């Protein structure tokens, strides 16, 4: 007589963590229970990278199976003139400096018009320019939609929106609604950096604080504008700062459910003016991805951003919790002005090769993860 079929235990159930302090976390992950602040700290502190990666991969595969996403996109940075002073930023310039620039709207539109038909998303981020009129941004949104009605406009970080609110003396919801009506479809996740006040105050002057960043995201979500979120790591922040940052994002997501993707941003140190720090290591980059996948149980997607960690580590990130590689990108300036050694763009073939060799299935998506094509 045949023995009754018994479901085979999952790899995770039979897999002992080499770091015993992760055992209780493994049990929580298997049971689908939320991780605590102390769990987050333990995950960041472990040297059991493979154990951590296996936990994050378990969550990633439960959500997304073997799919790895990418988008055909382009970046547009209309100005680098910025009223804020961030020690980590090499992109910003002050008016009058030789490298300061502002794109005219005709230049913006020419840039959009030259994009191939396959390009689905324009990612727009600029410095906090103190002299541009609000109409410039409204006309920018309207003009882009006229040229490419099919292109998703992911524009203006929460920091920029907060700056507009102060400069143009309009409420945050009014700024957001006006830009939405003009064509802004969603918002990128930049400017979050690290929320912890003591650390943030040491590296940032003159832009939205953590609470203000989160409140702009809250207001955007209430108006039906989805957004991404980020964390800048690998500078002077502590492990506790990182976990606090993730939990603040998770709390807001419980309230609004408006975040689409979390992107850990590895500090690019080479040209950063006021910080003499080394680049992040592969261990740190993979941990940033894995810990975020485990802590952010309510944010659907985790991005392995090849521009900042390089295509090789980004590819491995697809086995450590990430389900998305961002995209073709083209003409990125924030990381490259800071000396990022990565190329300016990857082709669809290159992205698909990275994904396939990682044992994943490439799926081209739009900004909000509707499937465009399975490659
Ligand atoms: O806002 C600035 C950060 C952000 C440096 O939402 C730096 O889909 C590292 O937010 N080293 C811009 N980071 C990038 C960004 C982003 C990228 C890709 C996708 C999405 C998305 C968002 O980069 C800035 C700032 O937080 N930054 N300087 C630096 N030296």
Boltz pocket constraint, residues with backbone or C-beta under 6 A from the ligand:
constraints:
  - pocket:
      binder: B
      contacts: [[A, 88], [A, 89], [A, 90], [A, 125], [A, 157], [A, 187], [A, 188], [A, 189], [A, 190], [A, 191], [A, 192], [A, 193], [A, 228], [A, 229], [A, 230], [A, 232], [A, 263], [A, 265], [A, 266], [A, 267], [A, 268], [A, 269], [A, 272], [A, 305], [A, 308], [A, 326], [A, 334], [A, 335], [A, 338]]
      max_distance: 6.0
